[in-house]
């Protein structure tokens, strides 16, 4: 089979698989359904792995329906796979396989009269995400963006017996749909001006127009969808509300890859559509989104530290890390892209593993509350080890992939924005510190029993419904094997030098706009310039160790601090928490769960972006 | 945030958005221009493919991959409705009471139902020739069926609505679109390439793959929408929820951090 046919196949295989599951699911026993969906997920992994291998350090281009452009003009849709896009699709497919394995036979999948619906939705979700990662067409990207949205809303609200998931899904659906309308308005503006819908083709035509209000408005509007999907502050409010209530396997996908696809969308659209002559200047893109990224990272980390609901904690940690990813792609250098790609790959494994272990806790104890679970995870020794290792990896402990990605990004940011080092180290330390704090309390019963301190309303995470059929028997083996394998995968991203090298080459290709355009019409020249270094350096290792150490220190202070007899430590702690409360309480109040608030913030974020961008072009 | 603050914040931002969007619209091409770069190319391509309805040529041939995504969204929406509107553990089903219908409504419905279905079939079948197609015709077919609900009652609708088969038809038609793409690959061309004989311009059989995909979409939309509406009506008519008696509002339990409800 020719290489370019593998591109649409990555979308068509899961779609056909979903149909097969819906039609045949009613007549098959649960074991057969799970076997079938595992085989289908594996088939898509194989397709994308083959595509990755065959594409190599180049691009695979597929004109759907054979509508190649004639004399530079065409009517069709193009899919363009380079190793960043294919890699992200491959990461999606691998995570889908992990999720399917995690839910094997045990995870309760209503409705009972329609068995096969849950895995079918998972496969359609995969089709949407792979399509988004591989397409080279703006409108087509929008369609797949909507497809993954439509599935994600349904999957988030999956446990209908509880009003919380429905509220979370509703918030998710409304905020994301409004963002999608904004994107569509932007696409309309670009289409009206250029008569093109392909990324590269729009970019080429924009070069013939001057920079005006239409360009600025289209730039901000088109990016609204990906920005909301990526949960960049102040568009992030929906994420914790949705991720905290979705079923565990779905959380693994939402936090592991879907949010990161938003970051990918921002970077891809900027580079191919807006980075050319008469586009949005690189300095404008860089300064604006580095600032937004830093804001997101800090908000996510601070809120993460405040949570006792474990899933909300992990969700806010995702917000924090997404901020770092946004900074990475906003540096507009190959090094930034390579570092982000490594970081995303490592983070996907780590975060999915952490959610997976939380799912085990949920099933054992019907709770994801750090306080309520105090000491109750003791008998779950392997789970405790995995959760702790996940926390350390989240901090950027070498040689995990998260550590390598963070190190490369820190190096990339150092020359222009040295202050970002504090953001990178602080955000990884604080988010990982929260996870380690919870690990120590839940799995080891360390420190005194946590007291109820926070006066305002908060989400505790108690009284949740278990998700598997019979929580009273032993933990199903896949529920601990899958997180172990995922953590090993995150380790492999940091240890195997081949991955970093290939992503470095891929990043150079990703940032080569002229090459992307040329690849549509024939073989593109190889990109000029050196590919960035993505190996371990002494500086990277020491910063990784520093953030891990800081994470351990803050976790230890939180767990054992109250037990220290009164004195200097105690007083310091009190003053710190008093000042913290003054800053943090208003921030917590902003996360009100009120959809109207979130929509207002969406509008405010857009207005700020418009003004800031217009001021800089 | 208080209601007042939220509204002020939104309105302030909305003014900025409106100003920018209005300014952006001044950069658009003028109304009623004679050429549009894409429109001109798409019409020429549709004629080359002997598809009289240019819209169908764009939907099912030139940009068929978009349409594959769109009909997958409908497919996903149907699956989502099956999942979200299922009968929860604490809900029970009750038989709906027969409704009283005016004789004139009943007569009108009985006459219009077959006519509407026929119109739907016509619109689907002629999608490659005249305005309409699978999406539009499918919606008409689904709407036509629901005349039974208006003209009689829910039990009459249930009798003429084979929900289980429509469920399967929806999935199979969605799959047929994705599968038809492989015809191109099998013939050594691209995925979703229109490799079937194109026929004579203006004939029912013209357009190659276009009428086939169009028919698949017609079946998918028609059955998908019936299933979708069925789940919503079931929820309203047949399923009784206990929580309505408890007086518990869903937003009491929303996941949130701060808040001042």
Interface residues (C-beta under 8 A of the other chain):
Chain A: X1 X4 X5 X8 X9 X11 X12 X15 X16 X18 X19 X20 X22 X23 X62 X63 X64 X65 X66 X67 X73 X74 X75 X76 X77 X110 X111 X113 X114 X117 X118 X120 X121 X124 X127 X128 X131 X139 X140 X143 X144 X146 X147 X150 X151 X153 X154 X157 X158 X160 X161 X162 X163 X164 X166 X167 X168 X169 X171 X185 X189 X191 X192 X193 X194 X195 X196 X197 X212 X213 X214 X215 X216 X217 X218 X220 X240 X241 X244 X245 X303 X306 X309 X312 X456 X457 X458 X459 X585 X588 X589 X590 X591 X592 X593 X594 X596 X597 X599 X600 X601 X603 X604 X606 X607 X610 X611 X614
Chain B: X1 X3 X6 X7 X9 X10 X12 X13 X14 X16 X17 X20 X21 X23 X24 X25 X26 X27 X28 X29 X36 X37 X38 X39 X41 X42 X45 X58 X61 X62 X63 X64 X65 X66 X68 X69 X70 X72 X73 X75 X76 X77 X79 X80 X81 X82 X83 X84 X86 X87 X88 X89 X90 X167 X168 X171 X172 X174 X175 X178 X179 X181 X182 X184 X185 X189 X190 X191 X192 X193 X194 X248 X250 X251 X252 X253 X254 X255 X256 X257 X258 X259 X260 X261
